[in-house]
Amino acid sequence: MSRLAVRKTYKLFIGGKFPRSESGRSYLVQDSNVALASRKDVRDAVVAARAAVKGWSGTTAYNRGQILYRVAEMLEGRRDQFVGLGEAPADVDAAIDRWVWYAGWSDKIAQVYGNANPVAGPYFNLSSPEPTGVVGMVAPPESALLGLVGVVAPAIVTGNTVVVLAAEGRPLPAVTLAEVLATSDLPGGVVNVLTGKVAETAPWLAAHMDVNALDLTGVADRELARSLEEAAADNLKRVVRPPATPVDWTADPGIARMTSFLETKTVWHPKGV
């Protein structure tokens, strides 16, 4: 007897759970229904990200690295699923390797970016990096998995939490990655994934007063990028502007994306006599 296959509905990922959009809307991608996020979904995602900041930033860098490595392990186990969604095998492999690469940086970035500063006086002067907080992101549309990992991983490895708007035309790898994150010991709220129309949801994310930084890497429309940057200025968000030239996501990423969302705390401490 033949049976009807259960068709999957790709939902949002907010606070470690997979809710449908508050609006009840969806749109069709690759014969699958994908949730169409609303303004309320953006607010819910920011609330979840903010609630996760204290615990995630307070986790030791070593433990954050362990969790990112676990993400790589789980992604390796679902490699064929991402290939089945249309991702190139080489890009899936590179995405797995990118998680491992950033996991290795978890307890080293403070040594590279922090410093003991020379001062004229009987003091120690130490500069220490700290996470910015909640980072809003627009994922690169041209690289639905590797580009997504390339913007999310460096932000969370340093202790930030993120709300990311998935590639509008290719959201399936983003939601599937969220399923990987949900089974990788990553605390709920550290990564929140919204799908739908970027032009509709990005302005609410950029203007939200509880978002500390904005990564516009995936915004191709220059006019939209300008308006988002203007909205971000209301509470002095850090902003990473869209790249002037196409990004090679397979290249060595360096540390720029990690340091983009770090603040520097300087501490003075008297020397003993």
N, C-alpha and C positions, 0 to 999 in steps of 0.2 A: 504494500500500500504506500503510495507516494505521500509525502508530507510537505507542508509549507515551511520554508525556512524562516527563522525568527530574524527579521530585519533589525539591524542595530540603529538606535537613535543616539547620536553623539551629543552628549550634554555638556554643560559648563563644569568647571572644576573650581569650587569655592570652599575654602576652609577645610579641605581634605575630603569633601563630599562632591557628589555629582548631581546637582539640582538641574531641573529644566529651567528655562528662562522664566523670570517672573511674568513676562509679557505673554507667555504661551506660544510665542512665534517660533518658527523654524524656517530653514531654507534648504534647498536640495543641492547636494554636492556629491558627485560620483554615485548617483542613485541612493544616497543616504540622507536622512534628515539630520540637520545640524542645528543646534539651538541658536537663536538670534538674540543676542544679549541686548538688554535695555539699560536705561539710566539707573534703575533700581539695582540691577545686577552689578553695575560698576560700583555703586555705593556699598553693596554687600561684600564685594571682593576687597574693597579698601578696608572695610571694618575688620575682615578676617586677617588681612595682611598686617594691619596695625596691632591686632591682638597677639600675633605671632612674633612681633619684633623682639620683645623682652626675652622670651625664652630662647629664640634662635640666636640672637646676638650674644646672649649669655652662655651659650654652649661653647665648649672649648673648640679651638680651631682644629685640633686633632679629631675630635668627634664629628665636626662638620665634614672633614675630609673623608672619614669612614662612611658617612651617609652618601656623599657624592660617589664614592667608589661602589657602594651598593647599587646606586642608580645605574652605573655602568654594567654591573653584573646582570641586573634585571633586564636592561635594554638588550644586552647580548642574547639573552634567552628568548627575546621576542623579535629578533632581527628579521626573520622571514616575514613577520606580520607587517613590518614597515616597508619591506620591499614590495609586498603585495598591495600596499597603498600607493605605489608608484614612486617611492623613493629609490634613487640609485643605490645599489649595494655598496659602492665606494663611499657614498655620503652617509649611509647608516654606520658603516665601520668608523668613519671619521667622527661621527657624533659620539659613538661609544668611547673612542679614544680621547675625545675632548673632555668628557666627564672625568676620565682618569687623570688627564693632564691638570685640570683645575683642582681635583682632589689632592694632588701632590703639592699644590701651591697653598693649601689651606693654612698650614702652620709655618709658612716661609715668607708670605707677603709682608708680615709685620717687620721681619728682619730687614727686608729690602726697602720698604717704604718708611719705616720708623727710623729714629736716629737718636744718638746721644750728642747733644750740641755743646760745643765749647763756649763757656761763658767766663767773664771776668769777675770772679767772686767765689766764695766757698760754698758753691751749690752744684748739684747735679741738675742738668736741664735735659729732659727726655721728651721726645716727640713720639706719640703713639697713634697709629691709625685706628679709627673707629667707624663702624658702618653709618651711612647716612640715614637709613630708616626704610620707608616704603618707597619703592621705585615703580613707576608706571612705565610700561614698555609697549611698543608696537613692533611685532615680529617682522623680520624681513620676508616679503612675499615671494622672493625668488628662490628662497632656500627654506622650505617649510619645516624641516627637521634640524639640519646642521646649523642653519642660521639662527633658529630658535634657541638651540642649545648654546650657541655662541654668544647670545645676549643674556640668557637667564643664568647660566652656570657661574660666570664671573661675578654677577651681582650677589648671588646667594652664598657663595663660598666665603665671602668677606663678612657675612652676617646680616645682609639686607634681606627684606622680603619683597616679593614682586607681584604685580598685577599685570599680566601680559595679554595683549590683544593678538590673537592668532592671525596668521595670514588669511585674509578674507576668502580668497579663491581656493586655498588648499589647507583647510583647518583640520582635516582628519589626522595627520601626523601629530599635531599639537595635542588633541584630545587623547590620542593613544599614548603619547608621552606622559600625559597627566595620569593615565592608568598605571604606567610604570612608576611614577613618583608616588602614587598612593600605596604602592606595595614595597617601597624602598626605605622605610623608616624615616622618611622626611615628615616632620611635624605638619599637621594641617595648618593651612594659612601661609606657609612660607612661599609657596608658588600657587598662584590663582590664575586660571586660564579662561578667558572669555572668547567666544566666537561670534561672528556676525560682521556687521558693517563698520569698518574702522572710522569712516567719516561721521558716523552717528554716535559712537561710544567714546572715541578719543577726546573730543572736547570736554566731556564730563570728567574724564580721568585727568586731563591737563589742568582743569580748573579746581579740582578737589583740594581743599585746604589741608587735608591730612595726608597728602602725598608729598614726599620730600624731594623727589627727583624724577626726571622724565627722560626716557631714551626713545628718540624718534628715528632710530635707524631704519625702520620699516616704512616710513612715510615717504611715498614717491611724489605726492602732490605738493609742490613747493608752497603754494598758497595755504594749503591746510597746515603744513609744517610751521609757517609763519604765524598763523592764528593760534596754534597750539603753544608755541613759544611765548606769545603774548599772554595767553591765559596762565601759563606757568609762572609768569613774572609776579603775579599777585601775591604769592607767598614765597617768592625768591627760590623757587625750585632750581636745583642743578639740572641742566639740560644738555643732553648729548644730541647734537644736530644730525640730520640725515647726511650720509657721506656724499662728498662731491663727485666721487667716482665709484663704480661698482666694487663691492667688497668681495675679495676672494676668501670664502669661509674655510677653504682647505689649508690656507697659509698659517704659519705660526702666529697665534693671536697676540703674543706679547702680554704685557701686564696692564696696558692702558685701560681696558674695560674694567679691570678690578679696581684700579685707582680712581676711576671716574666717579665712583660712588663711595668714597672714603673721606671722612673728615679727619683732621689732625688735632689731637689733644696734646698740649704741651704742659708738662708737670715740672715744677721747681721743687727740689728737695735739698735741705741743708746737708752738707758733709759733716760727718762726725769729727770730733776733735781728739 
